[in-house]
């Protein structure tokens, strides 16, 4: 007699069925089929003759865990809240799984009071697998989280959200396609490995530095980063060369650096994230592929657009060592993340089209991260796990451990893709 499988109910909207089915397949693969995921849009889950509502109710009752696929569009649908509420009242563990820009900050009650995972952040994707393992008494998967995260992000991004935007005029339509076309502009070519590119940049920004050197004046830090992260940062990828050679790493929450802008003397914008730079440590190693920059930032005052920042910060500090707020910026007007997602906002008591607004992420607490080449030795699950504790300790003013981390990094083996 075979062991009873751990059952997961994955709630989603019809338009995002491809993402739901993909997640079902990946979760079942990761747990070697010891877990069964129910997705109502998958023909293998509901047969043609089944009574749909009865089957949904039955699966909710029998499942051990409820995952809510929380996108901006899904959160507007009453059915998602129904399935989440049904799971809650049946005493099931319910985990909102954020995609398409939704974060714990932008969720409404009661979902925001639950344990939330944003699978567009690698650390949270790993956390979701841990949650499943912990609740099912199964071993946590040993697969390559970087590879899995890349596939998940690719699948989420492959679903065309342009079609889901309501177009009220030809002017709005033009703006949408203008934005889409800009993403497809021809990119320059790069004929160097990411580690060589990074080494050349760090030489130009930090001449004369050998070993590890600290820079503690904010304006000088931003000056040097401005040289280091000057355009171009994004290239046309091909077989042996990365299109995004410089990345930043933060215990699994990693991403490529595609843009840098100086905002004022000690503040900069990296991609869509605002940083008030406190200090940096630059490490130049005789082995060019081991070079890196450690960055520590100061907390910034909230924009004031949301209510109860004390709760916003404390709820995030419950599951990680830093807190953020997300908002949109449209012609110097600050709008909420929800308005940014909707492409419309109320400004001066008028509903305004804000499709071309910019997303901003502001850090309300201290934060730190590491900048290096994409295929530096630090691009690994093992380093994500190791560095997270060191970086968290540094945020708690325990910088003594950073020297240990830097020593470890300066002796790591070359990445397998850096050949």
N, C-alpha and C positions, 0 to 999 in steps of 0.2 A: 504494500500500500504506500503510495507516494505521499510525501509530506505536504501539508496544506500550504499553499503559497501566500505570501504577504500581498494584500490587495490595495492598490492605490486608485483613487477616483480622480481623474484629471479634468477639471472643469474648464471650459473654453467657449469662445464664440465660433460660429460656423466659419467666418471669414479667416480664422486663424487655425483651421483644422490641420493644415500642413505642418505647422509648428508643433501642434499637440501630438500628432501621429509620430513626428520625428522624435520628440521627447520620450514618448512611450517606447519607441524602438531602442533609443539609447539607454534609458533607465533599465529596461529588461536585459539588454546586452551587458551593461556594467555589472549587474547582479546575477549574471549567468542564469537567467530565466527563473531564479528563485523568487522573483517579484513579478506580479501581474498588474499591468496598468490598464485601466478601463478608460477608453476614449470614445465618446458616443458617435463621433464622426467616422470612426474606423469600422469598415464593413465586417472586420473579423470580430468586433465586439458586439454589434447589434445586427441580427439577421433581418432579412426583408420582411418576415412575417411577425416580428416581435412588436408588441405594443410598446411604443417608444417611452411614454411617460412611466409606465409600470416598470419597465426595465431600468430606467434612470433611478427610480425610487429604490428598487431592489439592490442595485449596485451601490448606492449611497449607504444603504443599511448594512451591506455585507463588507464594505471596505474597511481597512484599518487606518487609512490616511487619506486626507483630501488635499489636493493641490489645486490652487486657483490661478489660472494663467491670467495675470493682471496686466492688460495693456490699456492705453487711454480709451480705446473704443470699447473694450470689454467692460470697463468699469461703468459705462453709461447704460449697460443692458441689465434689466431687472433680473434676468434668469441667472446671471452670475452670482448676484447677491442672494438669490433664492437657494442655490446649491451650497453656497458658503454657509448660509444660515442653517440649512437643513443638516449639514455636517456638524455644525457647532452644537445644535440642540440634540443630536444623537451622540454627543460626547466623543466625537471623532477629533483627532488632532487636525487642524486646518492650517495650511501654510500658503500664504499668497506668494506666487512666483512672478516677480516683476519683469516685464519686457517693454521694449519700445519707449524707453525713457521714463517709465513709471518707477518711482523710488519709494522707500518707506515714508519719506517726507510728504509725498504727494497723495498717499492713500488717505481715504476717509475712514472714520470709525464705522463699524467695529474692526475692519481689516487691519488698520494701522496699529491696533493694540495687540495683534498676533505676532508671532515670530515670522519675519518676512525675509525672503531671499530674492535678491536681484541677480538673475543669472547672466546679465550683461556685465557683471563683475566676476572675474575668475574665482576670487576667494569665496564669493557667495555660491557659485556653482559647486565648488568643492563642499561648501557647507551644506548644500541641499543633499548631496550624496551621503554626507555624514548623518544628516537628519534621518534619511531613509534607513541607513544601516543601524543607527541607534534605536529606531522604533521597531525594526524588524528583527533585531538580534542577529543580523548578518554582518559579515566582515565588510569593512569599507573597501570599495574597489581600489585596485592597485594600478589602474591604467594611467596613461600620461594625461594629466589634467590640461596641459597646454594644448595638446592636440584636440581633446574633447571640446575645450572652450572655443577654439578656433572654428570647429564645425558647428557648434551651437550658434555662435555669433553670425556665421555665414548664412545659416538657415533663417535666423530671425531677420537679417538684413535683406534676404532674398524675397521676402513677402512685400509686394509693392503697396506702400501706404499712400502713394500719390492718388490712387483711384478712390481712396476712402475720404478724401477731402472734398467737402461740398463747395462747388464753384458757383458763385452768385453772379459773376460777370466775366466778360472776356478779359478785363484787366487782371482779375485774380488768376485766371487760367494762364495768362502770359507770365505772371510772376512765378507760378509753380514750375512751368517748364523752363523758365530762365534759370531758376535755382538748380534744376536737374541737369541742364546743359553745362553749367559751370563745373559740376563734378566730373564731367567727361572731357574737360580741357586737356590738351596734349601735355603730358608731363615730360620733364627732362630725363635724359638717360644717366645712369650711374654705372661706372665701369670698375667699381671697387667693392670689396666685401664690406659689410656693415662695420666690422671692427677696424678696418683700415680707414674708412670714412670718419669714424668717431675719433680715432687717434689723430688724424690730421686736424680735425676741428678743435680738439682739446689742446693741441700744440699752439694753434693760433690764438686761442682764448686765454691760455694759462702758460705763456712762455717762461722757461726757466724753472718751473716746478718739477721737483723730483720727489718720489715718495708721496706722503700725505701732507697736505698743507691746508690749514683752515683760513677762511676769509670771514671776518666777523662784522664788517661794515656793510650795511644793507645796500647802499647805493653802489658800492664797488661790486658786490655780488651780482646785482642786476646788470651792471655794465658788462661783466664777464659773461654772464649767461646770454646776454644780447648778442655777443660775438659768437658764442658757442652754438646758439640755436638760430642763427640767421638763415634766411631763405637761400636756396631751396632745402626743404626737409622731406619732401615727398617726390618720388621718382617713378619712372615707368619700370615696373618689375619685369624681370625675365629669368630664365632658367637658373642661373647661378648667382644672381644679385638681388638683394632685397629692395623693395620699393619704399620701405620705411625704415631707414637704418638706425635711427635713434629712438630709444624707448625709455619709459620710466617704470620702475618696479616698486611695488609696495605690498609685500606679503601676499601676492596673488592678484591684487588689484592693479594690473599692469596694462599699459596701452602705448601705442606709438605716439611720438611727438610730431605733429604735422604743422604746427604754427607757433610763433612766439611774438608777443607784442608787449612793449613797455608801456605801462599805464601812467606811472609817475616815478618819483625818485627811487622808491623801494618796493614798488608793486609791479607785477607783470601778469600777463595772461598767457598760459600755455594751453593750447587747444581752446577749450571753453572753461578752463579752471583758473580762478583768480588766486594769486599767491602774494602775500606780503612776506618777502624773503627776510629771514632773520640771520642765517649764516649758512655757509657751505663748506664742505671738505672736498678737496680735489685730490684724487689719487692717480699719479702717473707712474706706471710700472715699466720695468725694462721689457717685459713681455707686453707688446702693444694691445693685445686682446683682453688684458685684465684691467684696463683703465676704467675709472668711474667717477661720478660726482655725487656726493651725498648732500641733500638739500633739506634744511629745516625752516619751517615757516611760522609766522605769528598768527594768532587768532584775529579775525576781523569782525567788526561790529555787524550785526544783522541788518538787512535792508529795511526791516520794519514792515514788510508787506504781509507777513503771516502773524497769526496770533499765538501766544503762549510759546515763546522760544525756549523757555525753561523745559517744557515737556519735549519739544523737538530735540533739544540737545541731549537730555537724559535718556530718551528712548533709544537714541543712536549709540550712546556710550554703553548701553546695556549689552550690545553685541559687538562693538569694536571700540577702539581707543580714540576716535575722533568723530566730529559731527560737521555736517554740511547743511547748506540750504541751496535749493535750485530755484532759479527764476529766469524770466525772459527779459531782454532789453530791446525796446523798440523806440528808436529816435529819442534816446535818453529817458524814456518812460520805463519804469520798472513794472513788469507784469508778473502774475503768478505762473508757476510751472503749468498748471492746468490750462490757463489762458494760452500759454505758448503752444501746448499740445493741440488745442482747439483751433489755433490759427486766427483767433479773434479775441479782443479784450475790450473791457469797458474803460475808456479814458475820457475824463471830463464828462462823465454821464452819457457818453456816446459809445456805441458798439463800433469798433474800428477793426479793419482787416490788418492782422499782424503776421501774415504768412512769412515775411522775411525777417522776423525778429531773430535775435541771437540768443542762444542758450548760455546761461552763466551758472557756474558752480562756485559757491563761496564757502570757505572753511571757517567755521565759528569757533574752532578750538585749534590748538597747535597741531601741526601735521609734519610728516617727513617722508621722504622717498629717495630713491636712487636712480640716477640717469646713467645709461650705458648704451653700448651698441646692442642692436637686436639680438645678435648671436654671440654676445659675451657669455662667459661661463655661468652667469647669474640667471640665465633663462632656463630654469628648471623647477620642477615641483619641490625638490629637496631644498633648494635655496629659498623658495617661497616660505616654506615651513620654518626653516632656520631663521631667516631674516625677520619674520613677523615679530617674534618675541624680542629680538634686539631693538627693532624700531619702536615697538610699544614701550619698552623700558626707557628709551631715550625721550619719549613724550612725557614720561613721568619724572623727568629731570635726573635720570640715572644714565649719564653719558659714559660712565666708566666701561660699560660693556661694548661701546662702539669700537674701541680699539681692537677688541677681540674679533668683532665682525669684520673690520677692515683687514686684519691680518689673515683671516680665513679667506676673504675674497681675493686677496693678493696672491694666493697660492692655488687657486682653483684651476682645474684642468680645462683645456680648450673645449668649446662646445662642438658637438659632432657636426653641426651644419656650418661651422667656420673653417671650411677647407678650401 
